[in-house]
C-alpha cells in the first residue's frame, strides 16, 4: 500500500499578507506545494490529502491541484474554525485549533501510513525519499518518524518563526519535542522570545519542521488528546493544539517511539513576503542543476 501525504494548507498567511500556499515561486508560477507533491510522487506516495478552508478550495483546485490531479489521487478536507467537539460542543474561537487538529480532520480519508507537511515549507528531495521508505517498511502503531533539520537552516531573517525543538537518543529516537513559538535570529545569537526572558538556542539544535510520519492508528490517540486539550483550554480562544504536543506526550508515556530521519537539506519557506525572493532563487538554482523539470508538470 502506497503512503499518503497530508498537506496542512488551511492557514490564512497573516504574517505573509495573503494566501502564501497559492503564491507562485517557480518560473511557471509553481507553488511550494507543487514541488512537495512532485517530490512525493517520485518517492512513491499514492495519495495527497489537502487540509484547507472551504472558502478558498475552488481557487486552490484551479491554481494548484489541477496541475497534477491526473498523476496522484487528490482529496480535500476542510478544517473548520469552530468544530463540534464531542462532550463540549462548539467553542467560540478567534483562530483554528492548530496543526494537530488540522491533521485530525483527515481521519476519515486516511487509512494507510501517512506523512504530514506544511504547505508553505520546501523540505528537499531526499527528505521525501527517506520518509516514503520509512512509511512503507517501518511504520507501525507504536513506531512513527520525523524528519529532523538543523535549526540554523530553518530560520527567516525577516521575523520570528515557530519550531519544534527536539532532542534524541544515541539510536536517533526522539526523547523530547517542545514547540517554541517565537524564535528570532539576532547578532548575539538565536533566541526564543516568547517568554518573559529570552531563551538562547544553538544553531545546531535539532528541530521539527512538521514533517512527520504516522501510522493511521495515530488518529485514535490524536482525537482523545484533542478533546482533552479543548476542554482544558475552552476559555482561551487563541490556544492551539500543536503536533509536537501530542507527539511529546506519546513519547513520554512510552506509547510510541519516533525515529528521527537525518536530513542535510536546506529548508526554504515563506513565512513572510520578504522570504519569497530567496525561495525563488533556490528553486531556480535547483532547476538549473536539473533537479526539477521546467516546466515542472507536463500539461
C-alpha positions, 0 to 999 in steps of 0.5 A: 500500500502506497503512503499518503501525504497530508498537506496542512494548507488551511492557514490564512498567511497573516504574517505573509499578507495573503494566501502564501500556499497559492503564491507562485515561486517557480518560473511557471508560477509553481507553488511550494506545494507543487514541488512537495507533491512532485517530490512525493510522487517520485518517492512513491506516495499514492495519495495527497490529502489537502487540509484547507478552508472551504472558502478558498478550495475552488481557487486552490483546485484551479491554481494548484491541484489541477496541475497534477490531479491526473498523476496522484489521487487528490482529496480535500478536507476542510478544517473548520474554525469552530468544530463540534467537539464531542462532550463540549460542543462548539467553542467560540474561537478567534483562530483554528485549533492548530496543526494537530487538529488540522491533521485530525480532520483527515481521519476519515480519508486516511487509512494507510501510513501517512506523512504530514507537511506544511504547505508553505515549507520546501523540505528537499528531495531526499527528505521525501525519499527517506520518509516514503521508505520509512512509511512503507517498511517501518511504520507501525502503531507504536513506531512513527518518524520525523524528519529532523533539520538543523535549526540554523537552516530553518530560520527567516531573517525577516521575523520570528518563526515557530519550531519544534525543538527536539532532542534524541537518543544515541539510536536517533529516537526522539526523547523530547519535542517542545514547540517554541513559538517565537524564535528570532535570529539576532547578532548575539545569537538565536533566541526564543522570545516568547517568554518573559526572558529570552531563551538562547538556542544553538544553531545546531539544535535539532528541530521539527519542521512538521514533517512527520510520519504516522501510522493511521492508528495515530488518529485514535490517540490524536482525537482523545488528546484533542478533546482533552486539550479543548476542554482544558483550554475552552476559555482561551480562544487563541490556544492551539493544539500543536503536533509536537504536543501530542507527539511529546506526550506519546513519547513520554508515556512510552506509547510510541517511539519516533525515529528521527530521519537525518536530513542535510537539506536546506529548508526554504519557506515563506513565512513572510513576503520578504522570504519569497525572493530567496525561495525563488532563487533556490528553486531556480538554482535547483532547476538549473542543476536539473533537479526539477523539470521546467516546466515542472508538470507536463500539461 
